């Protein structure tokens, strides 16, 4: 065993805990989703405690965590931690986790969550698996199965942390369902004061005004209409946006359309962009390179519109619509409007 | 100033991926490795800072010997020197054991570093762990998703963008520090062939006899996480129903499909 790993007594580690990220004075959904999963894992482990860690939040938010499944919530209090800074937050959270010794500690893989997770794991001399899409436990060994897609999404790996505790995993938003809010649930709220040595300071914060701000991001939309090189020009995206709005969805793009400068990089779907899991994915003029397909594989339904019936995207679609999008989409818009009126 | 760029010599996407059936880890031996594409943003960022403040950029990677190819092209971009930490004992490492080797290489060969720069994440593993873990090993502050920075005395003023919140933030970090660079935020310079051809002169390979790390704390054995199983990802099978014909007819059929899927609702149409 590695000489740098402090010896641990695994039997002293109990419970499934979750870090709850705030967005101002609100809890982000991903933390609540993890509380739901934590309850399920805790039951399989013989009914152990579900805990939550919150930084610089009020009792109201702690109460929300209890309503969503926490038995105990630790509120880290320190005026120095009012605003988020990575190293100070990571150290404060690690200090509390070290004290309460959960056997499993889960973090939402938002951008801030990804920033914190690996530092916390390192501070606790334990391993961590990023972006798990499924979690399970072996009741005998109490080992957490951390399941994640890997090698470009072609494989699912089952990963364990057999010798260290806590076992850590991060999970992206929207992977697990949000548990119902139950105001009848009771739990304990504990306040912990944690000292920090300040090395980072936030100087300014500003919400960026994006050009396409009226359309939601691709990763959180139920319907995504994406365009590829086959659109021929950036103009084509106007039609796609019209369709997306009518379906309450958003617009995405293939790498080729982003490279052509028709849409910003934040809308790129595929291995070098976003992985999406919408209810309906509509690919227009997208050839369907494997890197693109990997990013949309988990869509519930795929509709492809392409003049070439042999384009790879057509083989990976539930509905392969053969034809010119410039003719089909205006006719489709008309059909949908007829129905809606 | 001394800038360190951490880079992963990754298995290119196009290569046939091979997995060691015993360890469940990716086989990197004998595969021509290329620098992780998103590390080019990090390299450009470090080179630009060196051009502004003077000093040197050292690229560090942990990889099998074929990782030399990846480092050579970074030297071709203008990196001053490169260190490849390479040893059979490092194979199969998870992110904890990888950051361990990288941090110890930095401490031994660039002890007076001012800034460590990484890419946002790697294209083949996409964990974004190494930056934070290296910062933890080195005991220095860190910040992810940076696209712009300046040095003021012994502090770094860094601008970063959080894509999921659509928020820009400016932070002050005590140096030395670790940052990751927002992907696609830089325009990486070209590889100069003339410089790339002399790359070997600027490249050093160090094995564990030089680093002297506990064999049980590196590679597969030194990894707290362990791959215990691997299965091809199962995705929903596709129906492959072909809809073709006159545009009007096709549109009618597609509209019907969308209605059946329940995504055409009066609310969304009322905007």
Contacts between the chains, C-beta under 8 A, distances in Angstrom:
chain1	res1	chain2	res2	distance
A	1	B	216	6.2
A	2	B	214	6.3
A	2	B	216	4.6
A	2	B	217	4.0
A	2	B	221	7.4
A	2	B	222	5.0
A	3	B	214	5.0
A	3	B	216	6.5
A	3	B	217	6.5
A	4	B	100	7.8
A	4	B	214	6.9
A	4	B	217	5.2
A	5	B	217	7.9
A	5	B	224	7.5
A	23	B	165	7.5
A	85	B	171	6.9
A	86	B	132	7.7
A	86	B	141	7.5
A	86	B	142	6.1
A	86	B	143	6.0
A	86	B	144	7.2
A	87	B	135	7.1
A	87	B	141	4.4
A	87	B	142	6.1
A	90	B	132	7.3
A	110	B	164	5.6
A	110	B	165	8.0
A	111	B	144	7.2
A	111	B	145	6.4
A	111	B	162	4.6
A	111	B	163	6.3
A	111	B	164	5.0
A	111	B	165	7.0
A	112	B	162	6.9
A	114	B	128	4.9
A	114	B	144	7.1
A	115	B	128	7.9
A	115	B	132	6.5
A	115	B	143	7.7
A	115	B	144	4.4
A	115	B	145	7.8
A	116	B	132	7.5
A	117	B	129	7.5
A	117	B	132	7.4
A	118	B	95	6.6
A	118	B	127	7.4
A	118	B	128	7.4
A	118	B	129	3.8
A	118	B	130	7.6
A	118	B	131	7.7
A	118	B	132	4.0
A	118	B	133	4.9
A	118	B	136	7.7
A	119	B	132	4.0
A	119	B	133	7.0
A	119	B	135	6.4
A	119	B	136	5.1
A	119	B	142	7.3
A	121	B	96	7.3
A	121	B	129	7.8
A	121	B	133	7.4
A	122	B	96	6.8
A	122	B	99	7.1
A	122	B	132	7.0
A	122	B	133	4.7
A	122	B	136	3.6
A	122	B	137	6.8
A	123	B	136	6.0
A	125	B	224	7.7
A	126	B	96	8.0
A	126	B	224	5.6
A	127	B	94	6.1
A	127	B	95	7.9
A	127	B	96	5.5
A	127	B	223	6.9
A	127	B	224	3.1
A	127	B	225	3.6
A	128	B	95	7.3
A	128	B	96	7.9
A	128	B	129	6.7
A	128	B	225	7.2
A	129	B	225	6.0
A	130	B	126	7.1
A	130	B	127	3.9
A	130	B	128	6.8
A	130	B	129	6.3
A	131	B	126	6.9
A	131	B	127	7.4
A	145	B	228	7.9
A	146	B	225	7.4
A	149	B	233	5.6
A	150	B	125	7.0
A	151	B	17	5.0
A	151	B	19	7.3
A	151	B	26	6.4
A	151	B	124	6.6
A	152	B	13	6.3
A	152	B	17	7.3
A	152	B	124	6.8
A	153	B	233	6.1
A	154	B	17	6.9
A	154	B	232	6.8
A	154	B	233	6.1
A	155	B	19	7.1
A	155	B	230	5.5
A	155	B	231	7.0
A	155	B	232	6.1
A	155	B	233	6.0
A	156	B	230	7.1
A	156	B	231	5.2
A	156	B	232	7.5
A	156	B	233	4.9
A	156	B	234	7.7
A	157	B	24	6.4
A	157	B	227	5.2
A	157	B	229	7.3
A	157	B	230	5.4
A	158	B	227	7.1
A	158	B	228	5.3
A	158	B	229	3.8
A	158	B	230	7.3
A	158	B	231	7.8
A	159	B	225	5.2
A	159	B	226	6.7
A	159	B	227	5.5
A	159	B	228	7.0
A	160	B	225	7.1
A	160	B	226	5.4
A	160	B	228	5.1
A	161	B	224	5.4
A	161	B	225	5.3
A	161	B	226	7.4
A	162	B	226	6.1
A	163	B	224	6.7
A	164	B	224	4.5
A	173	B	164	7.9
A	199	B	140	7.7
A	199	B	141	4.0
A	199	B	173	6.8
A	199	B	174	4.7
A	200	B	141	4.8
A	200	B	143	7.0
A	200	B	171	5.7
A	200	B	172	7.0
A	200	B	173	5.2
A	200	B	174	7.5
A	201	B	171	6.7
A	201	B	172	4.6
A	202	B	169	6.3
A	202	B	170	7.4
A	202	B	171	5.8
A	203	B	157	7.2
A	203	B	170	4.4
A	203	B	171	6.5
A	203	B	172	5.6
A	204	B	168	7.9
A	204	B	169	6.9
A	204	B	170	4.1
A	205	B	167	6.4
A	205	B	168	7.3
A	205	B	169	5.0
A	205	B	170	7.6
A	206	B	167	7.0
A	206	B	168	4.9
A	206	B	169	7.8
A	207	B	165	7.8
A	207	B	166	5.9
A	207	B	167	5.5
A	207	B	168	7.7
A	208	B	161	7.0
A	208	B	166	5.2
A	208	B	167	6.7
A	208	B	168	5.4
A	210	B	166	6.2
A	213	B	166	8.0
A	217	B	164	7.3
A	219	B	164	7.7
A	222	B	263	6.8
A	223	B	263	5.2
A	245	B	268	7.4
A	245	B	271	6.2
A	246	B	264	7.5
A	246	B	268	6.4
A	246	B	269	5.9
A	247	B	258	6.8
A	247	B	263	5.0
A	247	B	264	6.5
A	247	B	268	6.0
A	248	B	263	7.0
A	248	B	265	6.8
A	248	B	267	7.1
A	248	B	268	3.2
A	249	B	263	7.3
A	265	B	184	5.1
A	266	B	163	5.9
A	271	B	13	7.0
A	271	B	123	7.2
A	272	B	37	7.4
A	272	B	123	6.8
A	279	B	261	6.9
A	279	B	262	7.9
A	279	B	263	6.3
A	280	B	258	7.2
A	280	B	261	5.5
A	280	B	263	5.3
A	291	B	13	6.5
A	297	B	233	7.5
A	297	B	235	4.5
A	298	B	235	6.7
A	298	B	236	7.8
A	300	B	236	7.1
A	301	B	261	5.8
A	302	B	238	6.4
A	303	B	254	7.0
A	303	B	257	6.9
A	309	B	242	6.9
A	309	B	244	7.3
A	314	B	240	7.9
A	314	B	242	7.8
A	315	B	238	7.8
A	315	B	240	6.9
A	316	B	238	5.8
A	317	B	238	6.0
A	317	B	240	6.7
A	318	B	238	5.2
A	318	B	239	4.1
A	318	B	240	7.1
A	318	B	241	6.5
A	319	B	239	7.1
A	319	B	241	5.3
A	319	B	243	5.9
A	319	B	254	7.2
A	319	B	257	5.8
A	320	B	240	6.3
A	320	B	241	7.0
A	320	B	242	4.9
A	320	B	243	7.0
A	321	B	243	4.7
A	321	B	244	7.4
A	321	B	250	6.1
A	321	B	254	6.0
A	322	B	242	6.6
A	322	B	243	7.0
A	322	B	244	3.8
A	322	B	250	7.8
A	323	B	244	6.6
A	323	B	247	6.0
A	323	B	250	5.6
A	324	B	247	7.3
A	327	B	247	3.8
A	328	B	247	5.1
A	328	B	250	5.5
A	328	B	251	5.6
A	328	B	254	7.2
A	331	B	247	5.1
A	331	B	248	5.3
A	331	B	250	7.5
A	331	B	251	3.4
A	332	B	251	4.2
A	332	B	254	5.5
A	332	B	255	5.9
A	334	B	251	7.2
A	335	B	251	5.2
A	335	B	252	5.8
A	335	B	254	7.8
A	335	B	255	3.8
A	336	B	255	5.6
A	336	B	258	7.1
A	336	B	264	5.9
A	336	B	269	7.3
A	337	B	269	7.2
A	339	B	255	6.6
A	339	B	259	6.7
A	339	B	264	6.4
A	340	B	264	7.0
A	340	B	266	6.1
A	340	B	269	3.6
A	340	B	270	8.0
